[in-house]
Amino acid sequence: MRILIFNWQDLKNPLAGGAEVHLHEVFSRIARKGHEVTLYCSTFPGAALMEDMEGIRVCRQGGRYFFNFHVPAAYVSRFRKERFDIVIDDMNKIPFFTPLFVREPLYGVTHHLFGTSVFREINPVLAAYVYFTEKAAVWYYRRKGIPFIVGSPSTFRELMERRFPRERVAVVNYAVDHAVHRMTGIPKSPTPLIGSFGRLKKYKSIDHLIRALPPVIREFPSIKVVIAGDGDDRPRLEQVARELGVAAAVEFTGYIPEQRKVELLQQMWFKVATSAKEGWGLTVTEANACGTPVIASDVPGLRDAVQDNETGLLYPYGDINRLSQSILFLLKDAQLRERLTKNAIRWAKTFTWDAAADQTLGLLERRMKEG
């Protein structure tokens, strides 16, 4: 097959997240099976306009805020002439409304719907634009009968609530690269070490972890909290840590390479995920593969990635007191941590990108037969 993908970003984009990891891991494997894969996405400072990334031909054009306006023109003037067999519309951020102009068979991909959670992240005017655009797109894609791949049972339920036909939505779970995220023999830190990994965005609610720390530090004054990753919410988070008097216990690492992340995950007693919403919680599965259980907010996506009291603990989103209690509970119970760790490792092994790629390829082949 000749496959064309529209997505806002590629894996090398500094703002790339789980959606871009999913796209790259799945479609680079599909490319290795002999299929031609082209990704059309926005550019960023220092990026090449054309690049091969593990078999994926990446074509970049347009900036972060107006890329969606480039998509229809690029399709009509360029990609339609290349005669692709199928087009993938990765609905992440502002939708492209590809059924309006794409002639080839279409397959949608969405990791989660923003819904009202977008109002936590950006100013109300832009948030309203995203909210109503997404709402219109969901209605239109459903009306046009576009099948969708989603990353979790929670997102599947979201589409069911919006009256998508059950047979038009398939769950292909996020996975983990076990060659990278694995146990390498690095021991746990002798003193309490916990942390958070991922982009520093408001909807990730990492300030909840910081606000939960004062009672924890009173009982465990030697605790260290590593917040790895970068993003536009970092200045606010650093200010919150200073205001609460916990800055000495919190380390903001900024971006770190995968090898360092794997080392830190193995040293941590557990990870904390505080998001308001996720498509799945890729960093949860990566942590599990490194032998690290996770305390997570009980929200769509994370409640799929974390098996409560089996691979980690769930707490009500936004309940800072419950989060503090969960952290203290797990810090104090070494036997529970050991049980959760063993279960987490087993759980992570059930998710592989090879399986996700095979499942995706089967869905695309079936769509091709439909025409």
C-alpha positions in Angstrom: 0.0 0.0 0.0 0.9 3.6 -0.5 -0.2 5.4 2.7 -0.5 9.2 3.3 -0.8 10.5 6.8 -1.9 14.0 7.9 -0.7 14.9 11.5 0.2 18.2 13.0 3.6 17.1 14.2 6.3 14.4 13.7 8.4 12.6 16.3 11.3 15.1 16.0 9.1 18.1 16.7 10.1 19.5 20.2 6.4 19.6 21.1 5.8 15.9 20.1 3.9 13.8 22.6 2.3 10.4 22.8 0.3 10.8 19.6 3.6 11.2 17.6 5.2 8.3 19.4 2.2 6.1 18.4 2.3 7.3 14.8 6.0 6.7 14.4 6.2 3.4 16.2 3.3 1.9 14.3 3.9 3.2 10.8 7.7 2.8 10.8 6.9 -0.9 11.4 4.4 -0.9 8.6 7.0 0.7 6.3 9.4 -2.1 7.2 6.9 -4.5 5.9 7.3 -3.0 2.4 4.5 -0.4 2.4 5.2 3.2 1.4 4.4 5.7 4.1 4.3 9.5 3.7 3.7 11.9 6.6 2.7 15.5 5.9 3.1 17.6 9.0 4.1 21.1 10.3 7.6 22.3 10.4 9.6 23.7 13.3 12.8 25.8 13.7 15.8 23.9 12.3 13.7 21.1 10.7 14.4 19.8 7.2 11.4 20.2 4.8 11.9 16.6 3.6 13.4 13.7 5.7 13.3 9.9 5.9 12.6 8.7 9.4 12.9 4.9 9.6 11.2 4.4 6.3 8.6 7.2 6.8 8.9 10.0 4.2 8.3 13.1 6.3 7.2 16.2 4.4 7.0 19.4 6.5 5.3 22.7 5.7 3.6 25.5 7.6 3.9 26.6 11.2 2.3 25.3 14.3 -0.8 27.5 14.3 -1.9 27.5 10.7 -0.8 24.0 9.4 -4.5 22.9 9.0 -4.9 25.5 6.3 -2.0 24.0 4.3 -3.5 20.5 4.3 -6.3 20.9 1.7 -4.0 22.9 -0.7 -1.1 20.4 -0.4 -3.5 17.5 -1.0 -5.0 19.0 -4.2 -1.8 20.4 -5.7 0.6 17.6 -4.7 -0.5 14.5 -3.0 -3.6 13.7 -5.0 -1.3 13.3 -8.0 0.8 10.7 -6.2 -2.1 8.3 -6.2 -2.1 7.0 -2.6 -4.1 3.9 -1.7 -5.4 5.2 1.6 -5.2 8.4 3.7 -4.8 8.5 7.5 -6.3 11.6 9.3 -4.7 11.8 12.7 -7.3 14.0 14.5 -5.1 15.6 17.1 -5.7 19.3 17.9 -7.6 21.2 15.2 -9.3 18.7 12.8 -8.4 18.7 9.1 -12.0 17.8 7.8 -10.4 15.6 5.2 -13.7 14.0 4.0 -14.4 17.3 2.4 -11.6 16.9 -0.1 -9.8 13.5 0.0 -10.9 11.1 -2.7 -9.0 8.0 -1.4 -10.4 5.7 1.3 -10.0 7.4 4.7 -9.1 6.2 8.2 -9.3 8.4 11.2 -7.1 8.1 14.3 -7.8 9.9 17.5 -6.1 9.4 20.9 -8.7 11.4 22.9 -11.2 14.2 22.4 -10.3 17.4 24.1 -13.9 18.3 24.9 -14.1 20.9 27.8 -10.6 20.0 29.0 -9.1 22.4 26.4 -10.3 25.3 28.5 -7.8 24.3 31.1 -4.9 24.7 28.7 -5.4 27.8 26.6 -7.2 31.2 26.6 -11.0 31.0 26.4 -11.3 32.4 22.8 -8.9 29.9 21.3 -10.3 27.1 23.5 -13.8 27.8 22.3 -12.5 27.6 18.7 -10.9 24.2 19.4 -13.9 22.9 21.3 -16.5 23.8 18.6 -14.3 22.8 15.7 -13.7 19.4 17.3 -17.5 19.0 18.0 -18.3 19.8 14.4 -15.6 17.4 13.1 -16.9 14.5 15.2 -20.4 15.0 13.9 -19.1 15.3 10.3 -16.8 12.3 10.3 -19.5 10.2 11.9 -22.0 11.4 9.3 -19.5 10.5 6.5 -19.0 7.0 7.9 -15.2 7.4 8.5 -13.8 4.5 10.6 -11.6 5.4 13.5 -8.7 3.8 15.4 -8.5 4.9 19.1 -5.9 4.3 21.7 -7.9 3.2 24.7 -11.3 1.9 25.9 -12.0 5.3 27.4 -11.7 7.0 24.0 -13.8 4.2 22.5 -16.5 5.0 25.0 -16.2 8.7 24.1 -17.0 8.0 20.5 -19.8 5.6 21.4 -21.3 8.5 23.5 -21.2 10.6 20.3 -23.1 7.9 18.4 -20.3 6.5 16.3 -21.3 3.0 15.1 -19.5 0.4 17.2 -18.3 -1.5 14.2 -16.5 1.7 12.9 -14.3 2.2 15.9 -11.3 -0.1 16.7 -9.1 0.0 19.8 -5.4 -0.3 19.1 -3.7 0.1 22.5 -0.6 2.2 23.0 2.5 0.0 23.6 6.1 0.3 24.6 9.5 -0.3 23.0 10.8 -3.1 25.1 14.3 -2.8 23.6 14.5 0.7 25.2 12.2 0.6 28.2 13.3 -2.4 30.3 15.0 -3.5 33.4 18.8 -3.1 33.2 19.8 -4.0 36.8 19.8 -0.4 38.1 18.7 -0.6 41.7 16.0 1.5 43.3 17.2 4.7 45.1 18.2 4.0 48.7 16.2 7.1 49.7 12.6 8.0 48.5 12.6 9.1 44.9 9.4 9.7 42.9 8.7 11.8 39.9 6.7 12.7 36.8 7.6 12.4 33.1 6.1 14.2 30.1 5.3 17.6 28.6 4.8 20.4 31.1 1.3 21.5 30.1 -1.5 22.9 32.2 -3.9 20.0 31.5 -1.2 17.6 32.8 -1.8 19.2 36.2 1.7 18.6 37.5 1.1 21.4 40.0 -1.2 18.8 41.8 1.9 16.7 42.6 3.8 19.7 43.9 0.8 20.8 46.0 0.6 17.3 47.5 4.2 17.4 48.8 4.2 19.4 52.0 2.7 16.7 54.2 4.8 14.1 52.4 8.0 16.0 53.1 7.1 16.4 56.8 7.2 12.6 57.1 9.9 11.9 54.6 12.2 14.9 54.7 14.8 13.2 52.4 12.4 12.6 49.5 13.4 13.8 46.1 10.9 14.6 43.3 12.1 14.6 39.7 9.9 16.4 37.2 11.3 15.5 33.8 10.3 17.1 30.6 9.7 20.6 29.3 6.9 22.8 28.2 5.3 26.2 28.6 3.9 25.4 32.1 7.3 25.1 33.6 7.7 28.7 34.9 4.3 28.4 36.7 5.3 25.0 38.2 8.6 26.3 39.5 6.8 29.3 41.1 4.3 27.0 42.8 7.2 24.9 44.2 8.8 28.1 45.6 5.6 29.4 47.1 4.9 26.2 48.9 8.5 25.9 50.2 9.2 22.6 48.5 11.6 23.8 45.8 14.6 22.1 47.5 12.9 18.7 47.1 11.9 19.2 43.5 14.2 18.9 40.5 13.1 20.2 37.1 15.4 18.4 34.6 14.0 19.8 31.4 14.2 17.5 28.4 16.2 14.3 29.0 17.2 11.6 26.5 15.5 8.2 26.6 18.5 6.4 28.2 18.5 8.8 31.1 14.8 8.5 31.5 15.0 4.7 31.7 17.7 5.0 34.3 15.6 7.4 36.4 12.5 5.2 36.1 14.4 2.2 37.4 15.7 4.3 40.4 12.2 5.7 41.3 10.1 4.1 43.9 7.0 5.0 41.8 5.8 7.6 39.3 2.9 10.0 39.6 0.6 10.9 36.7 -1.8 13.8 37.5 -3.4 14.6 34.1 -7.0 15.8 33.6 -7.2 13.5 30.6 -5.0 11.2 28.5 -5.5 9.1 25.4 -3.8 6.2 27.2 -0.9 7.3 29.3 2.2 6.2 27.4 4.6 7.2 30.1 2.7 4.9 32.5 3.4 1.8 30.4 7.0 2.9 29.9 7.4 3.2 33.6 5.8 -0.2 34.2 8.3 -1.8 31.7 11.1 -0.3 33.8 9.7 -1.8 37.0 8.0 1.3 38.3 4.4 1.3 39.5 2.3 4.5 39.0 -0.1 6.6 41.1 -2.5 8.2 38.6 -5.6 10.3 38.5 -8.7 8.3 37.8 -9.5 9.9 34.4 -10.0 8.6 30.9 -6.9 7.0 29.5 -5.0 6.7 32.8 -7.7 4.5 34.3 -7.0 2.2 31.3 -3.2 2.2 31.6 -3.2 1.7 35.4 -4.9 -1.3 37.0 -5.9 0.0 40.4 -4.2 -1.8 43.3 -2.5 -4.2 40.8 0.0 -2.1 38.8 -0.5 1.2 40.7 -3.0 3.3 42.5 -5.8 5.6 41.3 -7.0 8.7 43.1 -9.8 11.2 42.3 -8.5 13.8 39.9 -7.9 17.1 41.6 -8.1 15.7 45.2 -4.8 16.9 46.5 -5.3 15.4 50.0 -6.0 12.0 48.5 -2.9 12.3 46.3 -0.8 13.1 49.4 -2.3 10.1 51.2 -1.7 7.8 48.3 2.0 8.9 48.1 2.5 8.4 51.8 0.7 5.1 51.7 3.0 3.7 49.0 6.1 5.2 50.5 5.4 3.4 53.8 4.5 0.0 52.4 7.5 -1.7 50.8 5.6 -5.0 50.3 2.9 -3.2 48.4 5.5 -1.5 46.2 7.1 -4.8 45.5 3.8 -6.5 44.5 2.8 -3.5 42.3 6.2 -3.6 40.7 6.0 -7.3 39.7 2.5 -6.8 38.4 3.5 -3.7 36.4 6.3 -5.5 34.7 4.0 -8.3 33.6 1.3 -5.9 32.5 3.7 -3.9 30.3 4.9 -7.0 28.5 1.4 -7.5 27.1 1.7 -4.3 25.0 4.0 -4.3 22.0 4.3 -2.0 19.0 4.6 -5.0 16.7 1.2 -6.1 17.7 -0.2 -2.6 17.4 1.3 -2.3 13.9 -0.1 -5.7 12.8 -3.6 -4.8 14.1 -3.4 -1.4 12.3 -2.3 -2.9 9.1 -5.2 -5.4 9.2 -7.7 -2.6 9.7 -6.2 -0.6 6.8 -6.3 -3.6 4.4 -10.0 -4.1 5.3 -10.7 -0.5 4.6 -9.0 -0.8 1.3 -11.4 -3.7 0.4 -14.3 -1.5 1.3 -13.2 1.2 -1.2 
